[in-house]
Amino acid sequence: MTTFKFKTNINCNGCIATVTPFLNSETTIQNWKVDIQNPNKILTVEGEKISKDMVVSKVKEAGFKIEDF
């Protein structure tokens, strides 16, 4: 299993609800979460055969900023 962490601007439950269908639509992502309590709003993504570029693309498609943590 591969795990990536990203710094985002996903900062509330409404934002999480917005990004959910984008991340859940990618079958290679097995688990993901956003720590909205962390000042860097850390998105942790786990899965088999996932790539950083794919995760970045999905989050940007949902309208959020994302960068490596």
WOBEL-V667707 format. One record per run of one state. SS is the DSSP state (@ for helix, = for strand, . for the rest). FROM is the first residue (numbers start at 0). LEN is the number of residues. Records with the same first field share a line. If there is no record, write none. Layout:
SS = FROM-LEN ; FROM-LEN
This chain:
. = 0-1 ; 8-4 ; 24-4 ; 35-6 ; 47-4 ; 61-4 ; 68-1
= = 1-7 ; 28-7 ; 41-6 ; 65-3
@ = 12-12 ; 51-10
